[in-house]
Amino acid sequence: MDVEELLTRAWGAVEKAGIPEPLHEYAFKEALSILSAETSGDASLAPKLPKAAKQGAGVEEGSKSDDSGGQSDKQIFSKFAQESGVPEDQLERLYYFEDGVPHIIGPKARFGSNLADQARAVSLALTAAYDYALDQQNIAVGLVRAECERLKCDPGSNWNKAMNSLTTVNYVGAPGKKTMRAKSDTGEALQKLAKSALGIAE
């Protein structure tokens, strides 16, 4: 298969699968990798797609996640919705779980107009996911910051300043050992964030 045909098939697969627009670039790269692996005859080279891409590609939604206590994605989202009060369909438009690890679906612009607001929104969303979906509290700041970096909304040297004004989750601990933990009103804050990010009227 020549390069032109490979690119055409990969993009066609993304369009046909109905992948959400924020995941187009990721899904296209993954489709290229999968097609390349198939062409070479080594299926082991094909990477795993995130949940949101798997659903669009028609992969069974109930596939198991390695690090989620044996729960399927459907079970994770069902528990997440019950614990947070955010409807399951909204959560599935905001998150995907890859090997049991929660990730936020961008683009970052849906979470605020500046890096500080975006970072705070991602911190809320990720802390809530770990707590409500996976029963994990006291999330290491490094996990949250890595997600902000992935979404290109890490405020850099202004990180502590941005997080010190975070009111939707607890940002506590000694310098260098900070953690994030859900509060009693974190679920309510996540409900508001979901509606805002998804453009749902109150």
C-alpha positions in Angstrom: 0.0 0.0 0.0 1.5 3.3 -1.0 1.5 6.4 1.3 -1.3 8.2 -0.6 -3.6 5.2 -0.3 -2.7 4.7 3.4 -3.5 8.3 4.2 -6.8 8.1 2.3 -7.9 4.9 4.0 -6.9 6.2 7.5 -8.9 9.5 7.1 -11.8 7.6 5.5 -11.9 5.3 8.5 -12.0 8.3 10.9 -14.9 9.9 9.0 -16.8 6.6 8.6 -16.5 5.8 12.3 -18.1 9.1 13.4 -15.2 9.9 15.8 -15.9 13.1 17.8 -14.1 16.1 16.3 -11.8 16.7 19.2 -10.3 13.2 18.7 -9.9 13.5 14.9 -6.2 14.1 15.0 -5.5 11.3 17.6 -7.8 8.9 15.8 -6.2 9.6 12.4 -2.7 8.9 13.8 -4.0 5.7 15.5 -5.7 4.6 12.2 -2.4 5.1 10.4 -0.6 3.0 12.9 -3.2 0.2 12.7 -3.2 0.2 8.9 0.5 0.2 8.8 0.7 -2.7 11.2 -1.9 -4.6 9.2 0.1 -3.9 6.0 3.3 -5.2 7.6 1.4 -8.3 8.9 2.3 -7.5 12.5 -1.0 -6.8 14.3 0.8 -6.5 17.6 2.1 -3.1 16.5 -1.5 -1.7 16.4 -2.0 0.5 19.4 -5.1 0.6 21.7 -7.6 3.3 20.9 -9.1 5.4 23.7 -12.7 4.6 24.6 -14.3 7.5 22.7 -12.5 6.4 19.5 -13.4 2.7 20.1 -17.1 3.5 20.4 -17.0 5.4 17.1 -15.1 2.6 15.4 -17.6 0.0 16.5 -15.5 -1.8 19.1 -17.5 -3.4 21.8 -18.1 -0.8 24.6 -17.9 -3.4 27.4 -14.3 -4.3 26.8 -12.3 -4.6 30.0 -9.9 -2.0 31.3 -6.7 -3.4 32.8 -6.4 -1.1 35.8 -10.1 -0.5 36.7 -10.7 -3.4 39.0 -12.1 -5.5 36.1 -14.9 -3.0 35.4 -16.0 -2.3 31.8 -16.1 1.2 30.5 -19.9 1.1 30.7 -19.7 0.1 34.4 -17.2 2.9 35.1 -19.3 5.6 33.5 -22.5 4.3 35.2 -20.8 4.5 38.6 -19.3 7.9 37.7 -22.8 9.2 36.8 -24.4 7.9 40.0 -21.7 9.3 42.2 -21.3 12.7 40.6 -24.9 13.5 39.5 -23.7 14.2 35.9 -25.7 12.3 33.3 -23.8 9.4 31.7 -24.1 10.7 28.2 -22.5 14.0 29.2 -19.6 12.2 31.0 -18.9 10.2 27.8 -18.5 13.4 25.9 -16.1 14.8 28.5 -13.9 11.7 29.3 -12.4 8.6 27.9 -10.7 5.8 29.9 -7.5 4.2 28.6 -6.3 1.1 30.4 -8.4 2.3 33.4 -6.9 5.8 33.4 -9.2 8.8 33.0 -8.5 11.4 30.4 -10.3 14.6 29.5 -11.5 15.2 25.9 -10.4 18.6 24.6 -10.0 21.0 23.1 -8.9 23.1 26.0 -10.9 26.1 24.8 -14.1 24.5 26.0 -12.8 24.8 29.6 -12.1 28.5 29.8 -10.6 31.5 28.1 -7.2 31.4 29.7 -4.7 28.9 30.9 -5.4 29.3 34.6 -9.2 28.7 34.2 -8.5 25.8 31.9 -6.1 24.2 34.3 -8.5 24.6 37.2 -11.3 23.0 35.1 -9.1 20.1 34.2 -8.0 19.7 37.8 -11.7 19.5 38.9 -12.6 17.1 36.1 -9.7 14.7 36.7 -10.0 14.7 40.5 -13.7 14.0 40.2 -13.0 11.1 37.8 -10.5 9.4 40.1 -12.8 9.8 43.1 -16.3 9.1 41.7 -15.4 6.6 39.0 -12.4 4.8 40.5 -12.7 5.4 44.3 -9.3 7.0 44.4 -8.7 10.0 46.7 -5.7 12.2 47.3 -4.7 12.4 43.6 -1.0 13.3 43.1 -0.7 16.7 41.5 1.7 15.2 39.0 -1.1 13.2 37.4 -3.3 16.3 37.1 -0.5 18.4 35.7 0.4 15.8 33.1 -3.1 15.9 31.8 -3.0 19.7 31.7 0.3 19.4 29.7 -1.3 16.9 27.3 -4.2 19.4 26.7 -1.7 22.3 26.5 -3.2 24.3 29.3 -0.5 24.0 32.0 0.1 27.6 33.3 3.8 26.8 33.9 5.4 28.9 36.7 1.9 30.2 37.6 0.7 26.7 38.5 0.6 27.2 42.3 -1.0 30.6 42.0 -3.7 29.1 39.7 -4.3 26.1 42.0 -4.3 28.2 45.2 -7.5 29.9 44.0 -9.1 26.6 43.1 -12.3 26.2 45.1 -13.9 23.2 43.6 -11.4 20.6 45.0 -9.0 20.6 47.9 -5.4 21.4 46.9 -3.4 20.5 50.0 0.0 19.2 51.2 3.5 20.3 51.7 5.5 21.9 48.9 6.5 19.2 46.4 3.9 16.8 47.9 0.7 18.5 47.0 -2.4 16.4 46.3 -6.0 17.0 45.1 -9.1 15.6 46.8 -12.8 16.0 46.0 -14.9 18.1 48.4 -18.6 17.7 49.3 -19.6 20.1 46.6 -17.2 18.8 43.9 -20.0 16.9 42.2 -22.1 20.0 41.9 -19.2 21.9 40.5 -18.6 19.1 37.9 -22.3 19.3 36.9 -21.9 23.0 36.1 -18.6 22.4 34.3 -20.1 19.7 32.1 -22.9 21.9 31.0 -20.6 24.8 30.3 -18.1 22.7 28.4 -20.7 20.9 26.4 -22.8 24.1 25.7 -25.9 22.8 27.6 -28.2 25.5 28.8 -29.0 25.6 32.5 
